[in-house]
Amino acid sequence: MSENMDKKKLPIGIENFEDIRREKFYYIDKTGLIRDLLNNWGMVNLFTRPRRFGKSLNMSMLKNFLELGSDAGLFEGLEISEETELCREYQGQFPVVSVSLKDVEADDFISARSRMCSIIGNEALRFDFLAESNALSDTEKARYNGLIHTDDQGNFLMSEEVLTGSLLTLSALLHKHYGKKVSVLIDEYDVPLAKANENGYYDQMVSLIRSMFSRVLKTNSSLYFAVMTGCLLTVAP
């Protein structure tokens, strides 16, 4: 009887690292990935793996390890906790911008673009303190408000310039507020491209993705490092 009570639950369909650890689901320790990533540091890192390989769970694990204010207790007893120097330097030390693009799939570009705005707008809302930050100027606060502006139905309204610069803007504002460079996590970056290719608006979507990623990953002085995951190796042929 006690043996059955001690068995951990299987985390079927759960991709949130914190939920798995707090609710004591069965977890295969992959925290060594954090050590390997940080010891072989690159500013922009791309992991391509097949679907159902655990990419999203690993990204959630990274977010919980790196983000300011995160609970170090989630990693107690795991492999990474043995890396005391590395934990001291990196754990809980970064503002983290984390988005998953897995739901940016639609029959047309306008609908897909709207979902992109929703994902980024909701991530920006996690940092609603930026609207009142003493570290930001009125102009910078206005830029933040542009990321979270919605219509009467709650749909996020972003111009092309605001959307393509959204991740860059958010990371710059967080850098200014905290005085710390930002880690950017982009999960399933390739889903919008695959769906666009299936539905005939690939050129429009690849232009949007290229512009957005170029700004946040290439010309971003507020970026400490970034991690992207997906199944495809490139964003365009």
C-alpha positions as CSV (number, residue, x, y, z in Angstrom):
1,M,0.0,0.0,0.0
2,S,2.7,2.5,1.0
3,E,4.7,1.6,-2.1
4,N,1.8,2.7,-4.3
5,M,1.4,5.9,-2.3
6,D,5.1,6.7,-2.8
7,K,4.9,6.4,-6.6
8,K,5.3,9.7,-8.4
9,K,2.7,10.8,-11.0
10,L,3.5,10.9,-14.6
11,P,3.5,14.4,-16.0
12,I,1.5,13.6,-19.1
13,G,1.1,16.8,-21.2
14,I,2.7,19.0,-18.6
15,E,5.4,21.3,-19.9
16,N,5.8,23.6,-16.9
17,F,8.9,22.8,-14.8
18,E,7.6,24.5,-11.7
19,D,4.3,22.5,-11.7
20,I,6.2,19.3,-12.2
21,R,8.6,20.0,-9.3
22,R,6.0,21.4,-6.9
23,E,3.4,18.7,-7.5
24,K,6.1,16.0,-7.3
25,F,5.6,14.6,-10.7
26,Y,8.1,12.1,-12.1
27,Y,11.0,14.1,-13.6
28,I,14.0,12.9,-15.6
29,D,16.8,15.2,-14.5
30,K,17.9,17.3,-17.5
31,T,19.3,20.2,-15.6
32,G,22.8,19.3,-16.8
33,L,21.7,21.1,-20.0
34,I,21.9,24.4,-18.0
35,R,25.5,23.7,-17.1
36,D,26.4,22.7,-20.7
37,L,24.7,25.8,-22.1
38,L,26.4,28.2,-19.7
39,N,29.8,26.6,-19.8
40,N,29.8,26.7,-23.6
41,W,28.3,30.1,-23.7
42,G,27.1,31.7,-27.0
43,M,25.0,34.8,-27.3
44,V,22.3,33.1,-29.4
45,N,21.8,29.4,-29.1
46,L,19.5,27.2,-31.3
47,F,18.3,23.8,-30.3
48,T,16.5,21.8,-33.0
49,R,14.9,18.5,-32.0
50,P,11.9,16.4,-33.1
51,R,8.5,17.0,-31.7
52,R,7.7,15.6,-28.2
53,F,11.4,15.7,-27.3
54,G,10.9,17.8,-24.2
55,K,12.0,21.2,-25.7
56,S,9.3,23.2,-24.1
57,L,9.9,21.7,-20.7
58,N,13.6,22.4,-21.0
59,M,12.8,26.1,-21.8
60,S,10.5,26.3,-18.8
61,M,13.4,24.8,-16.7
62,L,15.8,27.5,-18.1
63,K,13.3,30.3,-17.3
64,N,12.9,29.0,-13.7
65,F,16.6,28.8,-13.3
66,L,17.6,32.2,-14.7
67,E,14.8,34.5,-13.9
68,L,15.0,37.1,-11.1
69,G,12.9,36.1,-8.1
70,S,12.7,32.5,-9.1
71,D,12.6,29.7,-6.5
72,A,16.0,28.1,-6.1
73,G,14.3,25.3,-4.1
74,L,12.9,23.9,-7.3
75,F,16.4,22.7,-8.2
76,E,17.3,21.1,-4.9
77,G,18.6,17.6,-5.4
78,L,19.0,18.0,-9.1
79,E,22.3,17.8,-11.0
80,I,22.6,21.5,-11.5
81,S,22.5,22.2,-7.7
82,E,25.9,20.5,-7.4
83,E,27.4,23.3,-9.6
84,T,27.7,25.8,-6.8
85,E,29.8,28.4,-8.5
86,L,27.7,28.4,-11.6
87,C,24.5,28.7,-9.6
88,R,25.9,31.6,-7.7
89,E,26.8,33.4,-10.9
90,Y,23.7,32.7,-12.9
91,Q,20.7,31.4,-10.9
92,G,18.0,34.0,-10.4
93,Q,20.2,36.7,-12.0
94,F,18.4,37.8,-15.1
95,P,15.2,39.5,-16.3
96,V,13.8,36.8,-18.7
97,V,11.6,37.4,-21.7
98,S,10.0,34.0,-22.6
99,V,7.6,33.4,-25.4
100,S,6.3,30.2,-27.1
101,L,5.1,30.6,-30.7
102,K,3.4,27.2,-30.9
103,D,0.0,28.8,-31.1
104,V,0.8,31.1,-34.0
105,E,-1.0,29.0,-36.5
106,A,-3.9,30.2,-38.6
107,D,-5.4,29.9,-42.1
108,D,-4.4,33.5,-43.0
109,F,-1.7,36.0,-42.2
110,I,-3.9,38.5,-40.4
111,S,-5.1,35.9,-37.9
112,A,-1.6,34.6,-37.4
113,R,-0.3,38.1,-36.8
114,S,-3.1,38.7,-34.3
115,R,-2.0,35.6,-32.3
116,M,1.6,36.8,-32.4
117,C,0.5,40.2,-30.9
118,S,-1.5,38.3,-28.2
119,I,1.5,36.2,-27.2
120,I,3.9,39.1,-27.0
121,G,1.3,41.4,-25.4
122,N,0.6,38.9,-22.7
123,E,4.3,38.4,-22.0
124,A,4.7,42.2,-21.7
125,L,1.8,42.2,-19.2
126,R,4.0,40.1,-16.8
127,F,6.0,43.2,-16.4
128,D,3.2,45.7,-15.7
129,F,5.4,47.5,-13.2
130,L,7.3,49.0,-16.1
131,A,4.3,51.4,-16.7
132,E,5.2,53.1,-13.3
133,S,9.0,52.4,-13.2
134,N,11.0,55.3,-11.9
135,A,13.9,54.1,-14.0
136,L,12.0,54.8,-17.2
137,S,11.3,58.1,-18.9
138,D,7.8,59.1,-20.0
139,T,8.8,58.2,-23.6
140,E,9.9,54.7,-22.5
141,K,6.7,54.2,-20.5
142,A,4.8,55.1,-23.6
143,R,6.7,52.5,-25.6
144,Y,5.7,49.9,-23.0
145,N,2.1,50.9,-23.2
146,G,2.3,50.4,-26.9
147,L,3.0,46.7,-26.3
148,I,0.0,46.2,-24.0
149,H,-2.6,48.5,-25.8
150,T,-5.9,46.6,-26.6
151,D,-9.2,47.3,-28.2
152,D,-12.6,47.0,-26.4
153,Q,-12.6,43.3,-26.9
154,G,-9.1,42.8,-25.4
155,N,-7.3,42.2,-28.6
156,F,-3.8,43.6,-28.6
157,L,-3.2,46.4,-31.2
158,M,0.3,46.7,-32.5
159,S,1.5,48.5,-35.6
160,E,4.0,46.8,-37.8
161,E,6.8,48.8,-36.3
162,V,5.7,48.1,-32.7
163,L,5.3,44.3,-33.4
164,T,8.6,43.8,-35.2
165,G,10.4,45.7,-32.5
166,S,8.4,44.3,-29.6
167,L,10.9,41.9,-28.2
168,L,13.7,44.4,-28.6
169,T,11.6,47.1,-26.8
170,L,10.7,44.8,-23.9
171,S,14.2,43.6,-23.4
172,A,15.5,47.2,-23.5
173,L,13.0,48.4,-21.0
174,L,13.7,45.5,-18.6
175,H,17.5,46.2,-18.9
176,K,16.9,49.9,-18.0
177,H,14.6,49.0,-15.1
178,Y,16.8,46.4,-13.5
179,G,20.2,47.5,-14.7
180,K,20.8,43.9,-15.8
181,K,21.0,42.5,-19.3
182,V,18.1,40.2,-20.4
183,S,17.9,36.5,-21.4
184,V,15.4,35.8,-24.2
185,L,13.8,32.4,-24.6
186,I,11.8,31.7,-27.8
187,D,10.2,28.3,-28.0
188,E,8.9,26.7,-31.2
189,Y,10.1,29.6,-33.3
190,D,9.3,27.6,-36.5
191,V,5.6,26.8,-36.0
192,P,4.4,30.1,-37.5
193,L,6.6,29.4,-40.6
194,A,5.4,25.8,-41.0
195,K,1.8,26.9,-40.8
196,A,2.3,29.8,-43.1
197,N,3.9,27.5,-45.6
198,E,0.9,25.2,-45.4
199,N,-1.6,28.0,-45.9
200,G,0.0,30.2,-48.5
201,Y,1.3,33.2,-46.6
202,Y,4.9,32.1,-46.0
203,D,6.5,35.2,-47.5
204,Q,4.6,37.5,-45.2
205,M,5.3,35.5,-42.1
206,V,9.0,35.0,-42.9
207,S,9.4,38.7,-43.4
208,L,7.8,39.4,-40.0
209,I,9.9,36.7,-38.2
210,R,13.1,37.8,-39.8
211,S,12.6,41.4,-38.8
212,M,11.5,40.6,-35.2
213,F,14.4,38.2,-34.6
214,S,17.0,40.3,-36.3
215,R,16.2,43.2,-34.0
216,V,16.1,41.3,-30.7
217,L,19.0,38.9,-31.5
218,K,21.4,40.8,-33.6
219,T,21.1,44.5,-32.8
220,N,20.2,44.3,-29.1
221,S,22.7,45.8,-26.6
222,S,20.3,44.7,-23.8
223,L,20.7,41.0,-24.7
224,Y,22.9,38.8,-22.5
225,F,22.0,35.6,-24.3
226,A,19.2,33.9,-26.0
227,V,17.9,30.4,-26.6
228,M,15.6,29.3,-29.4
229,T,14.0,25.9,-30.0
230,G,12.3,24.4,-33.0
231,C,12.2,21.5,-35.4
232,L,13.4,23.4,-38.5
233,L,17.0,24.4,-39.0
234,T,16.4,27.7,-40.8
235,V,13.7,30.4,-40.9
236,A,13.8,30.6,-44.7
237,P,14.9,28.5,-47.7
